[in-house]
């Protein structure tokens, strides 16, 4: 069985390497490898306790560094708003090779047991509804709730810069549509037809559907706009399941229920989450009925379907 790298042992405050084991877990991806760490640590009552952690590693250099920093902040933003909905991230940093930091990085989180069966527990609609009903924290500099996120995140291998904005329309146009267009042009070359369509969407459609003074207001103009909330950011059916956090030492988080993982969070309009959910499917009408009883469709309600289509972009 492979040894746990010293840099991960230090990050998890495991002083005795002989009491920690590393095994394979999860499916990984094209740019990450995954595993599980089981460790025996001193408990608060003086008796040894078993802890379990999930770890991702990548040799992708600066991309891995930014990716794991983004996922660390994403998981903790979600778990702070809805404890037990996703594993807490514990540490991330460089993996040492021969005592020196190289191009490899790691992310360590609590362990999510997806084999937990049975019925009951909070549903996905209930937990996601609570997440989308919890206002984003106030920006410490301005005292306002802003759209964006403290660090860049990645959806797949696409970097999302997440610069803070007071306007949701500005954030969606600039930090999503136009940024992803620029990434596409860098990777695939420019296409004037594509750029023209994206710019028209960003400059005309986005203000019409998401503009300040419009989104969150009814036909008569009454309303208070929208409040930023934490969204998962990559919530397709493959990133949601039933399970429970195990080996964390906190019994309150070990309730079986709906769980999510592999997040790419930001502070956004709650309906932004629904674009990718509807685009890839896997969430039926019963889910959306239950969810919208907790989080009603944003005014103007008659533009709901148009907004979801816009978010699918």
ChimeraX attribute file (.defattr): number of C-alpha atoms within 10 A of each C-alpha:
attribute: neighborCount
match mode: 1-to-1
recipient: residues
	/A:1	7
	/A:2	8
	/A:3	13
	/A:4	17
	/A:5	14
	/A:6	16
	/A:7	20
	/A:8	22
	/A:9	17
	/A:10	13
	/A:11	14
	/A:12	16
	/A:13	10
	/A:14	17
	/A:15	12
	/A:16	12
	/A:17	15
	/A:18	11
	/A:19	12
	/A:20	19
	/A:21	16
	/A:22	18
	/A:23	15
	/A:24	15
	/A:25	15
	/A:26	12
	/A:27	10
	/A:28	14
	/A:29	11
	/A:30	9
	/A:31	14
	/A:32	16
	/A:33	17
	/A:34	19
	/A:35	17
	/A:36	21
	/A:37	23
	/A:38	18
	/A:39	22
	/A:40	17
	/A:41	18
	/A:42	12
	/A:43	12
	/A:44	9
	/A:45	7
	/A:46	8
	/A:47	8
	/A:48	12
	/A:49	15
	/A:50	16
	/A:51	19
	/A:52	20
	/A:53	23
	/A:54	23
	/A:55	26
	/A:56	21
	/A:57	22
	/A:58	24
	/A:59	18
	/A:60	15
	/A:61	14
	/A:62	12
	/A:63	18
	/A:64	23
	/A:65	20
	/A:66	18
	/A:67	25
	/A:68	25
	/A:69	22
	/A:70	23
	/A:71	23
	/A:72	25
	/A:73	22
	/A:74	29
	/A:75	24
	/A:76	20
	/A:77	26
	/A:78	26
	/A:79	18
	/A:80	13
	/A:81	20
	/A:82	18
	/A:83	17
	/A:84	25
	/A:85	30
	/A:86	29
	/A:87	27
	/A:88	25
	/A:89	24
	/A:90	17
	/A:91	18
	/A:92	23
	/A:93	19
	/A:94	21
	/A:95	22
	/A:96	16
	/A:97	13
	/A:98	7
	/A:99	9
	/A:100	10
	/A:101	13
	/A:102	13
	/A:103	17
	/A:104	19
	/A:105	28
	/A:106	24
	/A:107	26
	/A:108	26
	/A:109	24
	/A:110	22
	/A:111	24
	/A:112	25
	/A:113	16
	/A:114	16
	/A:115	10
	/A:116	14
	/A:117	12
	/A:118	10
	/A:119	10
	/A:120	10
	/A:121	13
	/A:122	17
	/A:123	20
	/A:124	21
	/A:125	21
	/A:126	20
	/A:127	22
	/A:128	25
	/A:129	20
	/A:130	15
	/A:131	25
	/A:132	27
	/A:133	17
	/A:134	14
	/A:135	16
	/A:136	24
	/A:137	16
	/A:138	12
	/A:139	13
	/A:140	8
	/A:141	6
	/A:142	8
	/A:143	9
	/A:144	12
	/A:145	19
	/A:146	23
	/A:147	26
	/A:148	27
	/A:149	23
	/A:150	15
	/A:151	20
	/A:152	21
	/A:153	27
	/A:154	22
	/A:155	14
	/A:156	13
	/A:157	12
	/A:158	13
	/A:159	19
	/A:160	22
	/A:161	17
	/A:162	22
	/A:163	15
	/A:164	20
	/A:165	18
	/A:166	14
	/A:167	16
	/A:168	26
	/A:169	23
	/A:170	20
	/A:171	20
	/A:172	25
	/A:173	21
	/A:174	20
	/A:175	18
	/A:176	19
	/A:177	19
	/A:178	18
	/A:179	18
	/A:180	18
	/A:181	18
	/A:182	15
	/A:183	14
	/A:184	14
	/A:185	14
	/A:186	10
	/A:187	9
	/A:188	9
	/A:189	9
	/A:190	13
	/A:191	11
	/A:192	8
	/A:193	8
	/A:194	12
	/A:195	15
	/A:196	11
	/A:197	11
	/A:198	19
	/A:199	17
	/A:200	12
	/A:201	18
	/A:202	20
	/A:203	15
	/A:204	11
	/A:205	18
	/A:206	21
	/A:207	19
	/A:208	14
	/A:209	17
	/A:210	23
	/A:211	16
	/A:212	17
	/A:213	15
	/A:214	20
	/A:215	25
	/A:216	20
	/A:217	18
	/A:218	17
	/A:219	11
	/A:220	7
	/A:221	13
	/A:222	12
	/A:223	15
	/A:224	13
	/A:225	17
	/A:226	21
	/A:227	19
	/A:228	24
	/A:229	25
	/A:230	27
	/A:231	26
	/A:232	27
	/A:233	23
	/A:234	23
	/A:235	22
	/A:236	20
	/A:237	15
	/A:238	12
	/A:239	13
	/A:240	18
	/A:241	16
	/A:242	22
	/A:243	24
	/A:244	23
	/A:245	28
	/A:246	20
	/A:247	19
	/A:248	20
	/A:249	15
	/A:250	9
	/A:251	10
	/A:252	10
	/A:253	19
	/A:254	18
	/A:255	17
	/A:256	22
	/A:257	24
	/A:258	23
	/A:259	24
	/A:260	26
	/A:261	21
	/A:262	21
	/A:263	25
	/A:264	24
	/A:265	32
	/A:266	28
	/A:267	27
	/A:268	26
	/A:269	22
	/A:270	22
	/A:271	18
	/A:272	19
	/A:273	23
	/A:274	22
	/A:275	22
	/A:276	20
	/A:277	18
	/A:278	18
	/A:279	14
	/A:280	13
	/A:281	11
	/A:282	12
	/A:283	15
	/A:284	9
	/A:285	9
	/A:286	9
	/A:287	14
	/A:288	14
	/A:289	13
	/A:290	15
	/A:291	21
	/A:292	14
	/A:293	12
	/A:294	17
	/A:295	20
	/A:296	12
	/A:297	17
	/A:298	20
	/A:299	20
	/A:300	17
	/A:301	16
	/A:302	12
	/A:303	14
	/A:304	15
	/A:305	12
	/A:306	13
	/A:307	21
	/A:308	19
	/A:309	15
	/A:310	18
	/A:311	20
	/A:312	16
	/A:313	13
